[in-house]
Amino acid sequence: MERHFDQDLKELNKEILKMGAFAEEAIYKSIEALKSRDRELAKSVINNDTNIDTLELGIDERCIDLIARYQPMAKDLRFIATGMKINAELERIADLAVDIAQRTLELIDKPLLKPLIDIPKLASVAQNMVKMAIDSFVKGDIELAKKVLLSDPEANRLRDLIQKELVEDYMMKDGSTAPRAVQLLLIARFLERICDHATNIAEDVIYMVQAEVVRHHPEKLALD
């Protein structure tokens, strides 16, 4: 029985890793579509969301089945419960990538408002945070999870910088730029929210490994 349980946990791990890969790919493609003004690439992000939703439901069912069949305790129960929470966070990340792709479609036929500099930087931070968060779960690596949390202020800084520039340098000086500026503001906001979901994953990993709640406790985040 224990051998079967261990194998089932490994399969759950693989499924969550697959979900993470889908979410990372969605972020990458949505931003590439924006940078290259690629309509088909943006549409592919939107169309693939159904597959991600199906995988999310399958992972949830697997987690519930594991709890019902094996009635795990302590660390194993935390692992499964964390897997369910991370699964939901990754699905939301993928949804935000879809939101970015939809905003991209709104911008493709319009003249470029400004060179894209800080949005790709923020996207890079978001992608890296998501990747580190998933890796921290797979490896049970608390220090990597803490790095995710400590990366969040940079994401907030870039979001604020993008917002300030678009509002003060474009919208306030020329109202006709507002429709395009608003789409870029939304994209920056979606990327920052992706970073928030990555921090949620990292916090859940820390709880999974050492049963310590770090949410709302920044003093616990010092790297060892």
C-alpha positions as a LaTeX table, in Angstrom:
\begin{tabular}{lrrr}
\hline
Residue & $x$ (\AA) & $y$ (\AA) & $z$ (\AA) \\
\hline
Met1 & 0.00 & 0.00 & 0.00 \\
Glu2 & 2.77 & 2.43 & 0.93 \\
Arg3 & 4.61 & 1.70 & $-2.32$ \\
His4 & 1.48 & 2.48 & $-4.34$ \\
Phe5 & 0.96 & 5.68 & $-2.36$ \\
Asp6 & 4.52 & 6.84 & $-3.02$ \\
Gln7 & 4.07 & 6.17 & $-6.73$ \\
Asp8 & 0.80 & 8.08 & $-6.77$ \\
Leu9 & 2.49 & 11.05 & $-5.08$ \\
Lys10 & 5.19 & 10.99 & $-7.76$ \\
Glu11 & 2.53 & 11.02 & $-10.46$ \\
Leu12 & 0.83 & 13.98 & $-8.78$ \\
Asn13 & 4.17 & 15.77 & $-8.72$ \\
Lys14 & 4.58 & 15.17 & $-12.46$ \\
Glu15 & 1.10 & 16.49 & $-13.20$ \\
Ile16 & 1.70 & 19.68 & $-11.23$ \\
Leu17 & 5.04 & 20.12 & $-13.00$ \\
Lys18 & 3.21 & 19.75 & $-16.32$ \\
Met19 & 0.66 & 22.35 & $-15.22$ \\
Gly20 & 3.53 & 24.68 & $-14.30$ \\
Ala21 & 5.14 & 24.19 & $-17.72$ \\
Phe22 & 1.85 & 25.09 & $-19.41$ \\
Ala23 & 1.52 & 28.24 & $-17.28$ \\
Glu24 & 5.11 & 29.31 & $-18.00$ \\
Glu25 & 4.60 & 28.73 & $-21.72$ \\
Ala26 & 1.40 & 30.79 & $-21.69$ \\
Ile27 & 3.19 & 33.75 & $-20.09$ \\
Tyr28 & 6.07 & 33.53 & $-22.56$ \\
Lys29 & 3.84 & 33.27 & $-25.63$ \\
Ser30 & 1.52 & 36.09 & $-24.55$ \\
Ile31 & 4.43 & 38.50 & $-24.15$ \\
Glu32 & 6.13 & 37.32 & $-27.34$ \\
Ala33 & 2.85 & 37.94 & $-29.16$ \\
Leu34 & 2.80 & 41.48 & $-27.75$ \\
Lys35 & 6.42 & 42.18 & $-28.68$ \\
Ser36 & 6.18 & 40.74 & $-32.19$ \\
Arg37 & 2.55 & 41.80 & $-32.76$ \\
Asp38 & 1.75 & 38.20 & $-33.64$ \\
Arg39 & $-2.01$ & 37.64 & $-33.81$ \\
Glu40 & $-1.83$ & 33.88 & $-34.25$ \\
Leu41 & 0.49 & 33.44 & $-31.27$ \\
Ala42 & $-1.88$ & 35.45 & $-29.08$ \\
Lys43 & $-4.80$ & 33.35 & $-30.26$ \\
Ser44 & $-2.89$ & 30.14 & $-29.48$ \\
Val45 & $-2.58$ & 31.23 & $-25.83$ \\
Ile46 & $-6.33$ & 31.79 & $-25.66$ \\
Asn47 & $-7.18$ & 28.53 & $-27.42$ \\
Asn48 & $-4.89$ & 26.42 & $-25.21$ \\
Asp49 & $-6.61$ & 27.59 & $-22.03$ \\
Thr50 & $-9.20$ & 24.82 & $-22.35$ \\
Asn51 & $-6.43$ & 22.21 & $-22.09$ \\
Ile52 & $-5.07$ & 23.90 & $-18.98$ \\
Asp53 & $-8.54$ & 23.98 & $-17.39$ \\
Thr54 & $-8.96$ & 20.26 & $-18.12$ \\
Leu55 & $-5.60$ & 19.47 & $-16.52$ \\
Glu56 & $-6.49$ & 21.54 & $-13.45$ \\
Leu57 & $-9.69$ & 19.55 & $-12.93$ \\
Gly58 & $-7.79$ & 16.29 & $-13.34$ \\
Ile59 & $-5.21$ & 17.26 & $-10.73$ \\
Asp60 & $-7.92$ & 18.26 & $-8.27$ \\
Glu61 & $-9.66$ & 14.91 & $-8.75$ \\
Arg62 & $-6.36$ & 13.07 & $-8.26$ \\
Cys63 & $-5.71$ & 14.94 & $-4.99$ \\
Ile64 & $-9.19$ & 14.21 & $-3.64$ \\
Asp65 & $-8.83$ & 10.55 & $-4.61$ \\
Leu66 & $-5.47$ & 10.28 & $-2.82$ \\
Ile67 & $-6.91$ & 11.72 & 0.37 \\
Ala68 & $-9.95$ & 9.43 & 0.22 \\
Arg69 & $-7.99$ & 6.26 & $-0.53$ \\
Tyr70 & $-4.95$ & 6.66 & 1.72 \\
Gln71 & $-6.09$ & 9.09 & 4.45 \\
Pro72 & $-2.58$ & 10.59 & 4.65 \\
Met73 & $-1.27$ & 12.36 & 7.73 \\
Ala74 & 1.15 & 15.19 & 8.53 \\
Lys75 & 3.71 & 15.87 & 5.77 \\
Asp76 & 1.97 & 13.76 & 3.10 \\
Leu77 & $-1.34$ & 15.48 & 3.75 \\
Arg78 & 0.34 & 18.89 & 3.56 \\
Phe79 & 1.93 & 17.86 & 0.24 \\
Ile80 & $-1.42$ & 16.92 & $-1.30$ \\
Ala81 & $-3.21$ & 19.95 & 0.12 \\
Thr82 & $-0.43$ & 22.21 & $-1.15$ \\
Gly83 & $-0.63$ & 20.52 & $-4.54$ \\
Met84 & $-4.30$ & 21.44 & $-4.79$ \\
Lys85 & $-3.61$ & 25.06 & $-3.86$ \\
Ile86 & $-0.68$ & 25.36 & $-6.28$ \\
Asn87 & $-2.80$ & 23.80 & $-9.02$ \\
Ala88 & $-5.38$ & 26.57 & $-8.55$ \\
Glu89 & $-2.68$ & 29.28 & $-8.52$ \\
Leu90 & $-1.20$ & 27.97 & $-11.78$ \\
Glu91 & $-4.62$ & 27.94 & $-13.43$ \\
Arg92 & $-5.09$ & 31.58 & $-12.44$ \\
Ile93 & $-1.64$ & 32.41 & $-13.82$ \\
Ala94 & $-2.63$ & 30.83 & $-17.12$ \\
Asp95 & $-5.88$ & 32.85 & $-17.10$ \\
Leu96 & $-3.85$ & 36.04 & $-16.67$ \\
Ala97 & $-1.70$ & 35.06 & $-19.65$ \\
Val98 & $-4.95$ & 34.76 & $-21.61$ \\
Asp99 & $-5.90$ & 38.25 & $-20.42$ \\
Ile100 & $-2.56$ & 39.54 & $-21.72$ \\
Ala101 & $-3.14$ & 37.81 & $-25.07$ \\
Gln102 & $-6.60$ & 39.38 & $-25.33$ \\
Arg103 & $-5.19$ & 42.85 & $-24.63$ \\
Thr104 & $-2.50$ & 42.14 & $-27.22$ \\
Leu105 & $-5.17$ & 41.44 & $-29.84$ \\
Glu106 & $-6.67$ & 44.85 & $-29.04$ \\
Leu107 & $-3.31$ & 46.53 & $-29.72$ \\
Ile108 & $-2.06$ & 44.70 & $-32.79$ \\
Asp109 & $-3.88$ & 46.85 & $-35.38$ \\
Lys110 & $-2.99$ & 50.12 & $-33.67$ \\
Pro111 & 0.30 & 52.07 & $-33.95$ \\
Leu112 & 2.82 & 51.20 & $-31.24$ \\
Leu113 & 2.45 & 53.77 & $-28.47$ \\
Lys114 & 6.03 & 53.46 & $-27.23$ \\
Pro115 & 8.97 & 51.05 & $-27.34$ \\
Leu116 & 8.32 & 48.08 & $-25.07$ \\
Ile117 & 11.08 & 48.16 & $-22.47$ \\
Asp118 & 9.76 & 47.81 & $-18.93$ \\
Ile119 & 6.86 & 45.46 & $-19.72$ \\
Pro120 & 9.25 & 42.78 & $-21.06$ \\
Lys121 & 11.41 & 43.33 & $-17.96$ \\
Leu122 & 8.38 & 42.78 & $-15.73$ \\
Ala123 & 7.43 & 39.72 & $-17.79$ \\
Ser124 & 10.93 & 38.31 & $-17.26$ \\
Val125 & 10.60 & 38.80 & $-13.49$ \\
Ala126 & 7.19 & 37.12 & $-13.56$ \\
Gln127 & 8.42 & 34.14 & $-15.57$ \\
Asn128 & 11.42 & 33.69 & $-13.30$ \\
Met129 & 9.28 & 33.89 & $-10.15$ \\
Val130 & 6.85 & 31.29 & $-11.49$ \\
Lys131 & 9.70 & 28.98 & $-12.50$ \\
Met132 & 11.42 & 29.31 & $-9.11$ \\
Ala133 & 8.11 & 28.76 & $-7.31$ \\
Ile134 & 7.42 & 25.54 & $-9.22$ \\
Asp135 & 10.99 & 24.33 & $-8.73$ \\
Ser136 & 10.75 & 25.05 & $-5.00$ \\
Phe137 & 7.66 & 22.83 & $-4.81$ \\
Val138 & 9.17 & 19.99 & $-6.82$ \\
Lys139 & 12.41 & 20.05 & $-4.79$ \\
Gly140 & 10.88 & 21.02 & $-1.45$ \\
Asp141 & 13.40 & 23.88 & $-1.42$ \\
Ile142 & 12.57 & 26.53 & 1.18 \\
Glu143 & 15.44 & 28.84 & 0.27 \\
Leu144 & 14.31 & 28.93 & $-3.35$ \\
Ala145 & 10.77 & 29.69 & $-2.18$ \\
Lys146 & 12.10 & 32.59 & $-0.11$ \\
Lys147 & 13.87 & 33.97 & $-3.19$ \\
Val148 & 10.52 & 34.09 & $-4.92$ \\
Leu149 & 9.03 & 36.15 & $-2.09$ \\
Leu150 & 12.01 & 38.49 & $-2.03$ \\
Ser151 & 11.62 & 39.09 & $-5.80$ \\
Asp152 & 8.13 & 40.53 & $-5.44$ \\
Pro153 & 9.19 & 44.12 & $-4.56$ \\
Glu154 & 11.00 & 44.35 & $-7.91$ \\
Ala155 & 7.81 & 43.33 & $-9.69$ \\
Asn156 & 5.88 & 46.01 & $-7.82$ \\
Arg157 & 8.56 & 48.60 & $-8.64$ \\
Leu158 & 8.38 & 47.85 & $-12.36$ \\
Arg159 & 4.58 & 47.89 & $-12.33$ \\
Asp160 & 4.61 & 51.31 & $-10.65$ \\
Leu161 & 7.22 & 52.60 & $-13.11$ \\
Ile162 & 5.16 & 51.48 & $-16.10$ \\
Gln163 & 2.02 & 53.01 & $-14.65$ \\
Lys164 & 3.70 & 56.34 & $-13.88$ \\
Glu165 & 5.17 & 56.64 & $-17.38$ \\
Leu166 & 1.97 & 55.76 & $-19.21$ \\
Val167 & $-0.19$ & 58.07 & $-17.13$ \\
Glu168 & 2.12 & 61.06 & $-16.79$ \\
Asp169 & 4.03 & 60.97 & $-20.09$ \\
Tyr170 & 1.21 & 59.87 & $-22.38$ \\
Met171 & $-2.36$ & 59.95 & $-21.08$ \\
Met172 & $-2.08$ & 63.29 & $-19.27$ \\
Lys173 & $-0.25$ & 64.95 & $-22.18$ \\
Asp174 & $-2.35$ & 63.51 & $-25.00$ \\
Gly175 & $-5.78$ & 62.07 & $-24.28$ \\
Ser176 & $-5.88$ & 60.32 & $-27.65$ \\
Thr177 & $-3.25$ & 57.86 & $-26.38$ \\
Ala178 & $-5.54$ & 56.66 & $-23.57$ \\
Pro179 & $-7.06$ & 53.59 & $-25.31$ \\
Arg180 & $-3.63$ & 52.15 & $-26.11$ \\
Ala181 & $-2.12$ & 53.21 & $-22.78$ \\
Val182 & $-4.93$ & 51.56 & $-20.83$ \\
Gln183 & $-4.27$ & 48.23 & $-22.58$ \\
Leu184 & $-0.59$ & 48.42 & $-21.61$ \\
Leu185 & $-1.53$ & 49.39 & $-18.04$ \\
Leu186 & $-3.73$ & 46.31 & $-17.84$ \\
Ile187 & $-0.95$ & 44.08 & $-19.17$ \\
Ala188 & 1.42 & 45.41 & $-16.51$ \\
Arg189 & $-1.23$ & 44.80 & $-13.88$ \\
Phe190 & $-1.78$ & 41.23 & $-15.10$ \\
Leu191 & 1.96 & 40.54 & $-14.95$ \\
Glu192 & 2.16 & 41.91 & $-11.41$ \\
Arg193 & $-0.74$ & 39.66 & $-10.41$ \\
Ile194 & 1.11 & 36.68 & $-11.89$ \\
Cys195 & 3.96 & 37.55 & $-9.54$ \\
Asp196 & 1.49 & 37.65 & $-6.64$ \\
His197 & 0.32 & 34.13 & $-7.49$ \\
Ala198 & 3.95 & 32.98 & $-7.63$ \\
Thr199 & 4.48 & 34.37 & $-4.12$ \\
Asn200 & 1.38 & 32.49 & $-2.96$ \\
Ile201 & 2.89 & 29.26 & $-4.30$ \\
Ala202 & 6.19 & 29.98 & $-2.54$ \\
Glu203 & 4.41 & 30.65 & 0.76 \\
Asp204 & 2.51 & 27.38 & 0.41 \\
Val205 & 5.77 & 25.52 & $-0.25$ \\
Ile206 & 7.31 & 26.88 & 2.93 \\
Tyr207 & 4.26 & 25.76 & 4.88 \\
Met208 & 4.36 & 22.34 & 3.19 \\
Val209 & 7.99 & 21.73 & 4.10 \\
Gln210 & 8.21 & 23.11 & 7.61 \\
Ala211 & 4.61 & 23.85 & 8.65 \\
Glu212 & 5.47 & 27.53 & 9.10 \\
Val213 & 3.15 & 30.31 & 7.97 \\
Val214 & 5.15 & 33.19 & 6.46 \\
Arg215 & 2.27 & 35.08 & 4.88 \\
His216 & 2.10 & 38.53 & 6.49 \\
His217 & 5.35 & 37.77 & 8.35 \\
Pro218 & 8.20 & 39.34 & 6.30 \\
Glu219 & 10.60 & 39.00 & 9.22 \\
Lys220 & 10.69 & 35.24 & 8.54 \\
Leu221 & 11.99 & 35.63 & 5.00 \\
Ala222 & 15.70 & 36.18 & 5.63 \\
Leu223 & 17.75 & 33.75 & 3.56 \\
Asp224 & 19.88 & 31.33 & 5.55 \\
\hline
\end{tabular}
